[in-house]
Amino acid sequence: MKVNIEVDMTPEEFRKAMGLPDVQKFQEELMTRIRQQMEEGVDGYDPLSLMKPFISQSFDSVDTYQKLMMQMLNSYTQQQK
């Protein structure tokens, strides 16, 4: 059996439907800070260490979303049996 689900949403609508926060201002502030540090030539400037806390949180969110989707699919297949 093959199931296709098509959702026509803007990124903003999807973000709101998933209950995700609006991070546009945060991203702008972060990019401004990174640009300033690059222009100032800060010693030991390492973009990865600056982004590391945010990257790990993002991967945790993706993992949680994937688990939710698998639970929904498993629940659906159990009901069909």
Contacts in CASP RR format, 6 or more apart in sequence:
PFRMAT RR
TARGET T0000
AUTHOR 0000-0000-0000
METHOD contacts of the structure
MODEL  1
MKVNIEVDMTPEEFRKAMGLPDVQKFQEELMTRIRQQMEEGVDGYDPLSL
MKPFISQSFDSVDTYQKLMMQMLNSYTQQQK
7 14 0 8 1.000
9 17 0 8 1.000
15 22 0 8 1.000
18 65 0 8 1.000
20 61 0 8 1.000
30 54 0 8 1.000
34 47 0 8 1.000
34 50 0 8 1.000
37 45 0 8 1.000
37 50 0 8 1.000
38 45 0 8 1.000
END
